[in-house]
Amino acid sequence: MGAYYVPVEERSIQQLKDLCNGFGFTKEQLRKYGSLKQRETYLKALKSVKNLLGNQVE
C-alpha cells in the first residue's frame, strides 16, 4: 500500500459522500433528468462501495 493508505471502510464512505455531493442528484432525479452515463456511473459506484463495505451497508 502507498504512503497515503486509508482503511477501506473510511475511504469508501468518503468516496460515496464525494460521489453524492459531486452529482448533487437523488436517485429519483437521476432517473428523471440524469443522462444514461451519469446514472450508470452513479449506480456502479454505489454498487462498488457496497461491495467494499460488505455487510456494514445492509
C-alpha positions as CSV (number, residue, x, y, z in Angstrom):
1,M,0.0,0.0,0.0
2,G,1.1,3.6,-0.6
3,A,2.1,6.1,2.0
4,Y,-1.5,7.5,1.9
5,Y,-3.2,4.3,2.8
6,V,-6.6,4.8,4.3
7,P,-8.7,1.9,5.7
8,V,-11.1,0.6,3.0
9,E,-14.2,1.4,5.1
10,E,-13.2,5.1,5.6
11,R,-12.1,5.5,2.0
12,S,-15.3,4.0,0.7
13,I,-17.6,6.1,2.8
14,Q,-15.7,9.3,1.8
15,Q,-15.9,8.3,-1.9
16,L,-19.6,7.7,-1.5
17,K,-20.1,11.1,0.1
18,D,-17.9,12.8,-2.6
19,L,-19.9,11.0,-5.3
20,C,-23.3,12.1,-3.9
21,N,-22.0,15.7,-3.5
22,G,-20.5,15.7,-6.9
23,F,-23.6,14.6,-8.7
24,G,-26.0,16.5,-6.5
25,F,-28.8,14.2,-7.6
26,T,-31.1,11.9,-5.7
27,K,-31.7,8.6,-7.3
28,E,-35.2,9.8,-8.4
29,Q,-33.7,12.9,-10.1
30,L,-31.2,10.7,-11.8
31,R,-34.0,8.6,-13.2
32,K,-35.8,11.6,-14.5
33,Y,-33.1,14.0,-15.6
34,G,-29.7,12.3,-15.4
35,S,-28.1,11.1,-18.6
36,L,-27.7,7.4,-19.0
37,K,-24.0,7.7,-18.5
38,Q,-24.4,9.6,-15.2
39,R,-27.0,7.1,-14.0
40,E,-24.7,4.2,-14.9
41,T,-21.7,5.7,-13.2
42,Y,-23.7,6.6,-10.1
43,L,-25.1,3.1,-9.7
44,K,-21.8,1.4,-10.5
45,A,-20.1,3.5,-7.8
46,L,-22.8,2.7,-5.3
47,K,-22.5,-1.0,-6.0
48,S,-18.7,-1.0,-5.7
49,V,-18.9,0.9,-2.4
50,K,-21.5,-1.6,-1.1
51,N,-19.2,-4.5,-2.2
52,L,-16.2,-2.9,-0.4
53,L,-18.2,-2.3,2.8
54,G,-19.8,-5.7,2.7
55,N,-22.4,-6.3,5.3
56,Q,-21.9,-3.0,7.0
57,V,-24.2,-1.4,4.4
58,E,-27.0,-3.8,5.0
